């Protein structure tokens, strides 16, 4: 029983950095998208238009 447990532990430790990078990639896309959707539901259309238009500019500046 110790052999499979050790192999599972080694495998988990090996793939942990890959999992962390994958989680960061997913969250860096999903969280801003969800924030945009929630915000656009609550903001009037006259205010939402300029914010949606400026989003690519802000992304370019931050990038």
SVG drawing of the C-alpha trace seen along z (x, -y; Angstrom):
<svg xmlns="http://www.w3.org/2000/svg" viewBox="-30 -58 37 60">
<polyline fill="none" stroke="black" stroke-width="0.4" points="0.0,0.0 2.9,-2.4 4.0,-2.2 0.8,-3.5 0.5,-6.2 4.0,-7.4 3.4,-7.4 0.2,-9.4 2.0,-11.9 4.9,-12.3 2.5,-12.7 0.5,-15.3 3.6,-17.3 4.8,-17.0 1.6,-18.4 0.9,-21.0 2.8,-23.8 0.9,-23.0 -2.4,-23.1 -1.5,-26.5 -0.7,-28.0 -3.9,-26.6 -6.0,-27.9 -4.3,-31.4 -5.1,-31.4 -8.7,-30.4 -9.3,-32.9 -7.5,-35.7 -10.1,-35.3 -13.2,-34.3 -13.1,-36.8 -12.9,-40.0 -15.6,-38.6 -17.9,-37.9 -17.2,-41.3 -18.1,-42.9 -21.4,-41.0 -22.4,-41.8 -21.5,-45.5 -23.3,-45.8 -26.5,-44.5 -26.5,-47.2 -25.3,-50.2 -27.5,-52.3 -26.9,-52.0 -25.7,-55.6 -22.9,-54.8 -22.1,-51.3 -21.3,-52.4 -18.2,-54.4 -16.9,-51.8 -17.3,-49.0 -15.5,-51.2 -12.6,-52.1 -11.9,-48.5 -9.6,-47.6 -7.6,-50.8 -7.2,-50.0 -6.1,-46.5 -3.5,-47.8 -2.2,-50.3 -2.0,-47.6 -0.4,-45.1"/>
</svg>
